[in-house]
Amino acid sequence: MSAPESPILELFHRIADPPSATARRFVTDHALEDRVRFRNLTYAEVEKDWLERGGHTSPALWDGTRLHQGAEAVVARLMAVVNLGRDDS
């Protein structure tokens, strides 16, 4: 019996945006690349998905239920993933 798959989180970001860099760095520093899909807001289809989820600030992290916006909120949500592998918040 295999372990259940963990949900993929979506990180909406802008390459040149320092708060987005903070969020991306947290993902890589904590080896979450297999859990977090980077979505560059440069692309129209990505921006459309972000806006449909209520996006207004980058970076933003979609966890399947809620859009966490701003570097501080994104890092806080990712900490829940890091701490004992929790996915609830």
N, C-alpha and C positions, 0 to 999 in steps of 0.2 A: 504494500500500500504506500503510495507516494504522499509527500506532504502537500497540503493545499497551496496553490499558487498565491503569492502575495500580490495585492493590487498594485498596478503601476500608477504612480503619481505623475502629474504633468506640471512641469515648471515652465511657466510663461516668462520669458526674459528678453532683454535687449542687450546685445553684445557690448555696446559702448557705455552702458549704464552701470555706475559703480555699485548701487544696491543689488543689481542683478548679478554682478560679479561676486558679491558676498554670498548670495544664495548658491550660485554654481560652485563656488569654492567649498561651501559646507557639504554639498553633495559629494564632491570628489574626496575631500578630507576624511569623510566618514564612510567611504566606499559604498555609496548608495546608488551608483550608476545603474545597477540592475533593477532598481526600484523606481527610479525617477527618469522620466522621458523629458529631455530638454526640448522646448518649443519656442523657437525664435520668432519674436513678434514682427520681424521684417517681412514675413510672408503673409499675404492676404488671408489665406485659409486659416492660418494660426491666429491671426488677429480676430477673425470672425468667431472662432471657437472661444477665444478669451472674452470677447464682448458678449457673446451669448451666455456666458457664465457670470456676467456682471462685472467684468474687468474694467478697472479704471486706473489702477496703479500697478507698476511693475517693480520688482518681480511679483509673480502671483503663483500660488501652488493650488492646483485642483486635486482634491483627494477623492473625487467620485461623488461627494456630497456637497462640499463647501469650497469656495474659493478664498484662500488666505492671501491677503494682499499686503505688500510692503515687505522689505527684507526681514524685519523683526518678526512679523507674523509667520513668514515662510520658515525661518529658522526655528521658531518655537514649535511649529507643526512637525518639522523634520526631526526635532529632538524627541518627539513622542515615538517616532519610528526607531530611532537609535536606542532609546532607553528600553531595554528588554524586548525590543521588537514590537512594541505596542503599536497598533494602528488606530486605536480609538482616541478621540479627543473631545 
